[in-house]
Amino acid sequence: MKLSELDRADNYNDVWVLGEIAEGKVHRVTLELLGKAKDLAEKRISAGSKVVCLLLGHQLDGLEKELFSHHADKVIIVDDEALKFFNDSIHASVVTRLVNKYKPEIMISGATSKGRSLMPLVAVKLETGLTADCTGLEIDEDSGLLLQTRPAYGGNIIATIKCEDYRPQMSTVRQGVFKVQPEDVSGTGELISEFVLDEEKQTSLTVLSEEGLDGESRINLHDANVIVTGGRGVKNADGFKVIHDLADAVGGAVGASRATIDSGWISYSHQVGQTGLTVQPEVYIACGVSGQIQHLVGMQSSDFIIAINKDPDAPIMHLADVAIVGDLFEVIPEITKLLSN
Ligand SMILES: Cc1cc2nc3c(=O)[nH]c(=O)nc-3n(C[C@H](O)[C@H](O)[C@H](O)COP(=O)(O)OP(=O)(O)OC[C@H]3O[C@@H](n4cnc5c(N)ncnc54)[C@H](O)[C@@H]3O)c2cc1C
């Protein structure tokens, strides 16, 4: 809502993370965001900011422990059968009411399919702004405002967005952008129970069941310590064999550039980059990938980057910690052989 004399900015504090549950467990992106929220709240300590996790769902008993050990100072749980399945209409009404009640200064959520559906609805109801798919969040030292960074204009510029006159400042962030901070198993905090009002349960949409996507979407690039990515340099679908062989040899997962997905060589669930996944493995091996900005935004925070490319001047070669100039069809089988022996 717009700040006015009656509803001043200093009435708003706390950094909220809109938590998410996946298959009965706290979603990894929630843990990543709690770590970031801790950083943000520390920089807003003068405003008395705390880290609060809002969790909606059904049969959530005990999940608060994991949230406290991942730096939540306070957990607000709304546990109701009406929240068993994701119904954006009910969820949005509950979140909006609680935001109006507790007045967080900042609210962040994962840019998951649920986050992407829910956050815009809540932002509209609250009449505030929302920056989607942020790749960076910081606090401006002078103004105390949230600086929300994201690629814009097809990744050609990086925009930093502020929401000066409306609260809360709202952002979504893709999984893998921030790292999960080390947990503090002794962490504890305040647990608050809230409820769903009867009128909030009145909706024209009835969700009968929820099913995960099947098949290749299970490939979990986010959990892989090593990702071996193939680009257009692999030439065709069969060319991915050398990429798979190397990934198998290092116990890693297979990533892909968009050019290879657009060519139909591999499925979208492997895509790394602006319109794919954001990943931060310990080792990222880019093979026959040129390193256009739309690809780099999805992997540049990897701990160690190895690039294999025929062109020594390809942008990825300048970003890489180790750049191997050569034909990937000669270089990769050699590396795979060495690692397999
Ligand atoms: C809005 C928008 C969103 C986008 N989102 C994404 C995204 O999420 N992810 C993404 O990846 N891209 C994305 N793109 C596309 C991006 O701009 C590039 O077109 C794409 O990343 C290029 O893929 P590539 O590096 O595989 O292919 P190329 O740019 O064609 O590079 C191929 C590389 O392979 C090397 N090579 C060729 N043969 C060999 C060989 N035998 N051995 C070794 N090296 C070899 C070449 O020297 C070259 O550097 C997006 C574009 C737009 C406009």
The ligand as an ORCA input file, in Angstrom:
! r2SCAN-3c Opt
* xyz 0 1
  C      15.353    -13.461    -23.779
  C      16.458    -14.496    -23.965
  C      16.615    -15.433    -22.999
  C      17.623    -16.414    -23.136
  N      17.789    -17.338    -22.149
  C      18.815    -18.222    -22.247
  C      19.050    -19.172    -21.215
  O      18.321    -19.280    -20.223
  N      20.115    -19.989    -21.351
  C      20.958    -19.952    -22.444
  O      21.894    -20.745    -22.492
  N      20.731    -19.075    -23.430
  C      19.670    -18.218    -23.372
  N      19.455    -17.369    -24.403
  C      20.212    -17.552    -25.655
  C      21.597    -16.928    -25.616
  O      21.541    -15.577    -26.018
  C      22.538    -17.678    -26.599
  O      21.965    -17.671    -27.878
  C      22.806    -19.118    -26.191
  O      23.190    -19.191    -24.838
  C      23.937    -19.666    -27.044
  O      24.123    -21.011    -26.769
  P      25.530    -21.693    -27.036
  O      26.582    -21.007    -26.256
  O      25.326    -23.135    -26.841
  O      25.714    -21.474    -28.610
  P      26.711    -20.553    -29.398
  O      26.616    -19.146    -28.961
  O      26.458    -20.833    -30.853
  O      28.151    -21.067    -29.003
  C      28.669    -22.308    -29.379
  C      30.127    -22.362    -28.920
  O      30.647    -23.636    -29.167
  C      31.995    -23.511    -29.589
  N      32.312    -24.714    -30.342
  C      31.809    -25.108    -31.539
  N      32.284    -26.330    -31.864
  C      33.092    -26.718    -30.855
  C      33.876    -27.879    -30.627
  N      33.888    -28.919    -31.485
  N      34.606    -27.926    -29.518
  C      34.621    -26.903    -28.619
  N      33.887    -25.777    -28.792
  C      33.133    -25.691    -29.903
  C      32.018    -22.239    -30.399
  O      33.329    -21.688    -30.456
  C      31.048    -21.349    -29.608
  O      31.723    -20.583    -28.648
  C      18.461    -16.407    -24.267
  C      18.273    -15.411    -25.241
  C      17.293    -14.479    -25.096
  C      17.115    -13.418    -26.152
*
